[in-house]
């Protein structure tokens, strides 16, 4: 993959239809916690989305930037992981190669990685 250049804006997509047996609004709670953690940040936006199709892995969110890989996470906790999503979004936004670094990534997002999806412009290099 070629150098993708500097990324400046990240978007956190939080599934608001996710629920648990004890908290039917858990996805909405995670979205609200993520919005609060973002505050008035200009470098990260938070969007509510309906169903990321990751229901077997619990509460889910995705992080994306233009010209970067998109990361999907599951098993998130609405009480703790809103700020973690913002930290990870900033890591991705600052990654010159469009790949979120492992170092500095919150622990919940190291354990909860479900998928990493290449950018549309990605062309695999031949060896």
Backbone torsions as a table, in degrees:
resi	resn	phi	psi	omega
1	UNK	NA	139.4	-180.0
2	UNK	-80.3	165.1	178.4
3	UNK	-62.3	129.5	-176.2
4	UNK	-93.7	-5.4	179.7
5	UNK	81.2	-178.4	-176.8
6	UNK	-78.3	139.1	178.3
7	UNK	-106.2	141.4	-177.0
8	UNK	-122.3	-23.9	-176.5
9	UNK	-125.1	130.1	177.1
10	UNK	-114.3	150.6	175.7
11	UNK	-123.5	130.7	174.2
12	UNK	-103.2	121.0	179.0
13	UNK	-104.0	116.6	-176.1
14	UNK	-111.6	126.3	178.5
15	UNK	-71.7	116.6	-178.6
16	UNK	-93.1	-3.8	177.9
17	UNK	-94.5	-7.3	175.7
18	UNK	-62.4	142.8	177.5
19	UNK	-147.3	164.5	173.5
20	UNK	-121.5	169.4	-180.0
21	UNK	-64.7	-27.1	-178.9
22	UNK	-100.8	-13.8	-177.9
23	UNK	-139.1	90.9	-178.5
24	UNK	-63.5	-18.6	179.5
25	UNK	-107.0	24.1	-174.8
26	UNK	-58.6	-40.7	178.6
27	UNK	-63.2	-43.5	177.2
28	UNK	-64.3	-36.7	177.3
29	UNK	-64.5	-41.2	177.3
30	UNK	-64.0	-42.3	178.6
31	UNK	-60.8	-43.3	179.4
32	UNK	-64.6	-43.1	178.7
33	UNK	-63.1	-35.8	179.4
34	UNK	-70.4	-41.4	175.5
35	UNK	-60.5	-43.1	178.9
36	UNK	-63.3	-42.9	179.9
37	UNK	-64.3	-33.9	179.5
38	UNK	-72.6	-30.3	-178.2
39	UNK	58.2	-134.3	179.2
40	UNK	-100.7	28.2	-176.1
41	UNK	-58.1	137.1	176.5
42	UNK	-88.7	-17.0	-175.0
43	UNK	-94.1	-8.9	-178.8
44	UNK	-139.0	131.0	172.6
45	UNK	-114.9	154.0	-179.9
46	UNK	-122.0	129.4	178.4
47	UNK	-124.5	140.5	172.5
48	UNK	-84.4	135.1	175.5
49	UNK	-131.3	156.9	178.6
50	UNK	-98.4	117.3	172.3
51	UNK	53.4	107.5	173.2
52	UNK	-88.1	3.6	176.9
53	UNK	69.9	26.5	-177.8
54	UNK	-119.3	37.0	-170.3
55	UNK	-60.1	-32.1	-178.6
56	UNK	-73.0	-14.3	-179.6
57	UNK	-104.9	14.5	175.5
58	UNK	80.1	-159.4	-177.2
59	UNK	-56.9	134.3	-172.4
60	UNK	-128.8	152.8	174.4
61	UNK	-152.2	157.8	175.9
62	UNK	-128.6	152.0	177.4
63	UNK	-126.8	129.9	-179.7
64	UNK	-140.8	156.3	173.4
65	UNK	-141.1	155.1	174.6
66	UNK	-61.0	138.9	177.2
67	UNK	60.9	27.2	179.9
68	UNK	-134.2	165.7	174.1
69	UNK	-68.7	147.4	174.5
70	UNK	-100.2	136.3	-178.1
71	UNK	-113.9	131.7	177.7
72	UNK	-113.3	130.8	-178.5
73	UNK	-122.3	148.3	176.3
74	UNK	-133.9	175.6	-179.9
75	UNK	68.4	29.6	-176.3
76	UNK	-82.7	157.2	-177.5
77	UNK	-116.5	120.5	-177.5
78	UNK	-64.1	-22.2	-178.8
79	UNK	-79.4	-19.6	-173.2
80	UNK	-130.1	-23.8	-165.3
81	UNK	-96.9	-2.9	173.4
82	UNK	-58.3	-52.2	176.9
83	UNK	-62.0	-33.8	178.6
84	UNK	-62.3	-40.2	178.7
85	UNK	-64.1	-36.5	178.6
86	UNK	-69.5	-42.0	176.7
87	UNK	-58.5	-47.4	-178.7
88	UNK	-65.8	-37.6	178.2
89	UNK	-61.5	-40.3	178.7
90	UNK	-68.8	-36.4	175.8
91	UNK	-60.6	-45.1	179.4
92	UNK	-66.0	-42.1	-179.0
93	UNK	-61.6	-29.0	-178.3
94	UNK	-93.1	-3.9	-176.5
95	UNK	-80.9	112.0	-177.6
96	UNK	-62.9	-27.3	-179.0
97	UNK	-94.8	1.8	178.1
98	UNK	77.8	12.3	180.0
99	UNK	-118.1	126.2	-178.9
100	UNK	-67.0	124.1	179.8
101	UNK	-67.9	147.2	177.1
102	UNK	-70.0	-44.5	-179.7
103	UNK	-65.9	129.1	-179.6
104	UNK	92.8	-14.0	179.0
105	UNK	-71.0	132.1	178.5
106	UNK	-56.6	145.3	-176.0
107	UNK	-54.0	-41.9	-179.4
108	UNK	-59.8	-28.8	-179.4
109	UNK	-90.3	-12.2	169.6
110	UNK	-76.8	-43.4	-179.6
111	UNK	-76.2	-32.7	-170.2
112	UNK	-94.8	10.5	-180.0
113	UNK	-64.9	124.9	179.2
114	UNK	-101.4	-44.7	-177.8
115	UNK	-156.0	154.6	173.3
116	UNK	-128.0	120.2	-172.5
117	UNK	-112.0	127.0	-177.2
118	UNK	-68.2	156.2	177.4
119	UNK	-67.3	158.5	-179.7
120	UNK	-56.3	-38.4	-176.3
121	UNK	-78.0	-0.2	-175.0
122	UNK	-66.8	128.5	173.7
123	UNK	-125.1	119.8	-178.3
124	UNK	-69.6	135.5	178.5
125	UNK	-81.2	141.4	176.6
126	UNK	-87.6	142.1	-178.1
127	UNK	-65.3	NA	NA
